[in-house]
Each structure stands twice: as structure tokens, then as C-alpha cells.
Amino acid sequence: MDKTLERVALVTGANKGIGLAVAEGLLRLRITVFLGARDLSRGTTATKALVAQGLDARTVQLDVTDQTSIEAAADLITRDAGKLDILVNNAGIVVSHASPSETSVDELRRSYETNVFGVVAVTNAVLPLLRRSSAARIVNLTSDLGSLTLAATTENFPPLLAYNSSKTALNAVTVAYANELRPEGILVNAVSPGSVATDQNGHTGLLTTEQGARLPIRMATLPAGGPTGTAVAAGEDLSHHPLVW
Ligand SMILES: NC(=O)c1ccc[n+]([C@@H]2O[C@H](COP(=O)([O-])OP(=O)(O)OC[C@H]3O[C@@H](n4cnc5c(N)ncnc54)[C@H](OP(=O)(O)O)[C@@H]3O)[C@@H](O)[C@H]2O)c1
């Protein structure tokens, strides 16, 4: 174990998009970051570019739908760092843009495997490491599309059943963990990063990945006594506001 490490973070799905920008932002705060990547070579490529800038970036193979991969990743972080201060559950997918009546159960299942069950599996696997931190933080990447209030009150709300409901479920997961871990001082929050130009939306988003990473980074580095069990959303002007459930 490298006992000199001060703060250590794991970001899932960190080889590109918002996850990569969150990893880079945390690294620039002098935090050691394990970049989780389901494809090791894509992860290594991303990590090398950060290491070349003098940052303490490390790759860990991590497919959030694969329990063997998750356990191996937790083992690697245990060996290399001995603890974890920050977990950013960023990996997420849009399997289908179909409306409810056109969504197959298989599409729904695949969405949940990554966006919901993957978060639970990774969180549980690294919780012993987070418990070794004096100020552990968990950030779950949600979406405005997971808000039931917005869905019920917004005209022409995008009707993607699989993605939207998976993020609604993720919000429930976030509150459940926040409630359980509150007595231990572990802060657990959901962040909607705003509309960010990434592969997920064919780069139609309005914000850059660096801009989209700001709020997740802020919630990953909350001071003691900060909020827990909340959801916050980034606006297009880079302001942020509470996200209604
Ligand atoms: N972009 C937006 O406007 C927006 C808005 C609201 C919320 N979000 C949320 O923000 C998060 C990041 O999205 P993004 O826009 O950056 O998407 P992205 O560019 O498509 O990146 C997604 C990342 O997740 C990884 N991933 C997918 N399935 C995985 C799995 N089973 N195990 C591990 N990693 C996996 C991808 O790896 P590969 O490269 O191997 O595919 C990639 O690194 C997601 O949770 C998304 O729902 C995004």
C-alpha cells in the first residue's frame, strides 16, 4: 500500500465523456484517481494522457455489470491505495430512445444493469474502502430525465422509458444509501450534470465535458457537514439548483 496517498477517488466510466473530465478535475486537485474503464485499453489510453501531464492517474478495469470485474477492481484499489475517499458512479448508458409502448423488457433490463444495479454493485464492493476514509463522498450521475416531477409537469418531456426510469431508480438508490451512511459521515448525492456534449447524445449537448464535470467535482469534494441525500442539477449558465425528485 502507498501510505503517502492523501485523497483517493474512483470514477466509473472514466475513459471518455463526463467521467474523464471528472477524473481530470479531481486529479488537478491533487487527488489520486483510479479511472474505471470496462475496456482496459481505452482506459490505459486516457490514463497515459493524464500521467503525461504529471497527474497521479491510474487505470482500473471495471465493467459495472460484471461482478468479477468489480471485485477485482476493489482488490486492486485495496492493494494500491488501501482506502477510497471518493466514488463517482458515472458509468451510464442510453440503450434505447423508445417510448414506453415500444420499449422491450430486455432494453429496460440492460439499462438498469448499468445505470442502477451497477451502481449498487460497485458501491457495495468499495464501501469497506470508503469506510477507511475520514471524509468519504459518493456522487451518482443522474439526469433531469429521472425527475418524476419534471416528467409529470413538463410539456413534451422526452418519453424514454428505459433511461428515464433507470435514473429515477438511481435517485431512490441515492437517498437510501444517504440515509444508511449518514451516521458515518459519508455524504451521498445525485448530480445531473446538465446537457453535456458527449457520445451519449451524439455531441448535441450544450456544455463541454469540463463544464459538465464541475458540479460532480463539487459534490465529490464537499466539506464535512455538507448535504447528503440530495439531487442537484447544473443549468446551462453553469449555475446549479436543487433537482426536484
Ligand atoms: N451527456 C449528458 O448530457 C448527460 C446528462 C445527464 C446525465 N448524464 C449521465 O452522465 C454519465 C456520463 O455520461 P456521458 O454523457 O459522459 O456518456 P458517454 O460519453 O457515453 O460515456 C459513458 C461512459 O460510461 C462507460 N460505460 C458504459 N457502460 C459501462 C459499463 N457497463 N461498465 C463501465 N463503464 C461503462 C463508457 O465506456 P465505453 O467507452 O467503454 O463505452 C463511457 O466511459 C452517465 O451516467 C449519463 O447518464 C449525461
The ligand as a Gaussian input file, in Angstrom:
#p B3LYP/6-31G(d) Opt

LIG

0 1
 N      -24.211000      13.884000     -21.507000
 C      -25.241000      14.409000     -20.875000
 O      -25.809000      15.450000     -21.307000
 C      -25.764000      13.776000     -19.607000
 C      -26.883000      14.370000     -18.998000
 C      -27.356000      13.816000     -17.812000
 C      -26.724000      12.719000     -17.248000
 N      -25.646000      12.147000     -17.885000
 C      -25.035000      10.985000     -17.239000
 O      -23.645000      11.221000     -17.078000
 C      -22.933000       9.980000     -17.122000
 C      -21.809000      10.072000     -18.147000
 O      -22.411000      10.251000     -19.426000
 P      -21.617000      10.752000     -20.711000
 O      -22.509000      11.712000     -21.398000
 O      -20.226000      11.129000     -20.378000
 O      -21.631000       9.399000     -21.578000
 P      -20.531000       8.732000     -22.539000
 O      -19.675000       9.765000     -23.172000
 O      -21.322000       7.800000     -23.383000
 O      -19.626000       7.911000     -21.512000
 C      -20.155000       6.863000     -20.780000
 C      -19.037000       6.152000     -20.066000
 O      -19.625000       5.047000     -19.342000
 C      -18.915000       3.891000     -19.703000
 N      -19.706000       2.673000     -19.535000
 C      -20.834000       2.305000     -20.174000
 N      -21.227000       1.092000     -19.745000
 C      -20.320000       0.697000     -18.814000
 C      -20.157000      -0.454000     -18.013000
 N      -21.005000      -1.497000     -18.091000
 N      -19.118000      -0.514000     -17.155000
 C      -18.253000       0.511000     -17.062000
 N      -18.323000       1.614000     -17.819000
 C      -19.355000       1.698000     -18.674000
 C      -18.476000       4.113000     -21.138000
 O      -17.450000       3.202000     -21.505000
 P      -17.156000       2.819000     -23.053000
 O      -16.299000       3.923000     -23.618000
 O      -16.463000       1.518000     -22.946000
 O      -18.486000       2.731000     -23.755000
 C      -18.010000       5.547000     -21.025000
 O      -16.734000       5.597000     -20.440000
 C      -23.979000       8.914000     -17.426000
 O      -24.409000       8.311000     -16.234000
 C      -25.106000       9.709000     -18.055000
 O      -26.352000       9.064000     -17.950000
 C      -25.164000      12.660000     -19.038000

